[in-house]
Amino acid sequence: MIEVRWHGRGGQGSFTVARLLGLAASVYGGKYAQAFPSFGPERRGAPVLGFTRIDDVKIGDRSELDGCDYVVVLDETLWGNDVLSGLKDDSIVIINTKDETKYKSETSHCIIAIDATQLALDYLGIPITNTAMLGALVGASKIVDPAHCIDAIRASMAPKIAQKNVDLFNHVYGEVNSCE
């Protein structure tokens, strides 16, 4: 089973991206998936967690993730013990930041950094980083076929914004490689 934890803030699309990954894996990829949120006060800017599980067999566990294969941080101000807790030995952390050096010095886990905020502004005109971070995760992990993510984006978003998000996803997917 592959488990992904998404750290973001309300309004950044953390749960939306967890669902997009689950949709790409299940509806378009033929696997089983779960996507669910966990949040406190429901307000814009409050910390939000999203979770995605993917497996080849039916998933019976409905609890929060104990050990994550991938942690995706949509807002670097959330960096801390919560991000680093529950990681497996070979977990990969993907973070939206301009400068990865701080984060690489704080953990032995592989860190993949991308300036998703600037890319979202360039492609979408707004700082919603979820599809950029999805592109980074899929580029680094290959856990789902990128074409399935594109299908999920197109099925989940209004046509007016879907193509911009597809373009952003494709750009980031093409730029990010797995950890070496």
N, C-alpha and C positions, 0 to 999 in steps of 0.2 A: 504494500500500500504506500502511496505517496501522499504526504501531508504538507500542506502549505499554510502558513499563517501570514496574514496581511495586517500591517500596522498603519493606521492612517488617522485622519481627523474627519469628523462629520462634514460631509459636503465634498470630500475628495474622491469619493467613489470606491472606497475600500470593499464594501459589500458587493457593489456592482461588479467589480473585477473578480471577486471570489466566485460569483455566479457565472460570469463569462467563461472563466476557466472550467468550471464544472459543466457548463453547457457544451463547450468545445470538446471536452473529454467524453461526455456521455451521449448527447444527441448526435453529434457529428463524428465522434471517435469510437463509438461502440463500447465504451468502458462504463463502469459504474462510478458515480460521483455524488458527493454531498457538498453543499456550500451553505454556510450559515454565519450569521453575525454574532457578536457579543459587544454590548455597549452599555454605558451607564446612562447619564442624562442625554436625552435625545435632543441635541442642539448642534448647530453648525460650529465646528471647531473643537468639539469635545473628542477625546481619544476614542477610537473605534477599532475593533478587531474584526477581521473576516477570516474564515477558515475554509479550506477546500481539501477534500479527500478524493483520491482517485485510485481505483483498483480494477483488476480484471474480474473480480468476483463481487457479489453483492456485499455491501457494507452494512453491518449490523450495529456498529458502535456509533452512538449519536452524541457522545460527550465531547467536550473541548479537547483539543489535541494535547497529548502528553509530550510527544517528541516530534519535532518538525524536521522535514528534509530540507525545506526552503522557508526562509523568512524574508518577506518583502516589506520594506519600510518606505511608505509613500511620503512621509514627512520626517526629515532628519531630526527635528526637535523632539521626537519621541524616543530617540536613542537612549538606551539605558538597560538596566537589569531585565526589564520586561521583554525587551527584544532578544536578549541573549539567553533567557531562561528556556529550558526545554529543547535545546538543540541537540541533535545527534552528533556523534563524532565527526561525521563527514557532511554536516549541514552546510548550506551555502546561504549567505546573507546578501540580499540585493537592496541597495539603499539609494534613494534619491538625494544626491549631493553633488556639489561641484568639486569637493576635495575629500578623497577617500583616505588620506594618510592618517587622520585622527582615528578612524574606525579600525583600520588595519592594525594599529598599535594596541588596540584594546581587546582583541580577540585573536585566537589562532585559527578561527574559521575563515574560509574563503570569503572575501568581500568583493562584490561587484558593484561598482558605483556608476551612476549615470545621472546627468543633470536633466532629469525628467521635467522639472518645472519649466526650464527654458525651452525645451523641445515642445512641451504642451502649449506654451505661449506662441511659439513659432507656427505650429500646425493648427491649433484650435483657437488661439486668441484668448484663452483663459487657462489658469493654472490647475486644471484637473489632470492629474498625472496617471490615472489608473490604466489606460490603454498603453501608455509608454512603459509602465512598469510590467504590464503583462508581456509586452514584447521583450523586455529584458529577461524576465523569468523564462519564457519559452526559448529565447536565444541561448541562454545559459544552460538550460536543463534538457531541452528537447522532450519534455514530458508529454506534450501533445503536438500534433501536426499544426504548423502555423496556419495552414489553410482552414483548419477547423476553428481556429480562433477568429479568423476573418469572417467565416460563416456566422459565428456566434455574435460578433459585433454587429454585422448587418441585420441579423434577426432581432437584436435587442434594442437597437437605436433607430431613431428617426432617420430617414434617408439623408436629410439635410446635414446631419452631423456624423452619420456612419462613415461616409467616405473619408472625411478628415481624420477620424479615429483609425480607420484602416491604414491610411497613409502614415500616420504616426506610429502605429504598431509595426508596420513593415520597415520603417526607417530604423527603429530601435532594434528590432529583431535582427536586421542585417548588420548592426554594429556590435552587438554583444556576443561574446564567446564564453565558453565554459571556463571554469577555473583550471589553472594549469598546475 
